[in-house]
Amino acid sequence: MTSWKGDYERIQSAGAEVLAVSVDHIYALNVFNASLGMLPYPLLSDWHKRSAESYGILDVNMGVAKRTVFVIDREGRIRYQNLEFKAQVPGHYEETLRQLEILQ
């Protein structure tokens, strides 16, 4: 199975960076990250849910952010988004990487 961890070099070679953002508290993210063996990219806490709300991915009924992948260009414009991203679907990774390569 493809994973962000395995494709991180490919992402960086496309001139991109991965930022993982969660509405979980930073302490929960630190434990999660440690359980995965320390990811090569930062896990950021959106504890107050402002970013999730701004990007339109906050499920206000559940208080969680929908798992989403965004490709944002250097000017801050969203060039691609997958609002149904599932980690277990290799095609979701491949399409995101393809979108990054298009931006090169």
Buried (B, 14 or more C-beta within 10 A) or exposed (E): EBEBEEBBEBBBEBEBEBEEBBBBEEEBBBEBBEEEEEBEBEBEBBEEBEBBBEBEBBEEEEEBBBBBBBBBEEEEEEEBBBEEBEEEBEEBBEBBBEBBEEBE
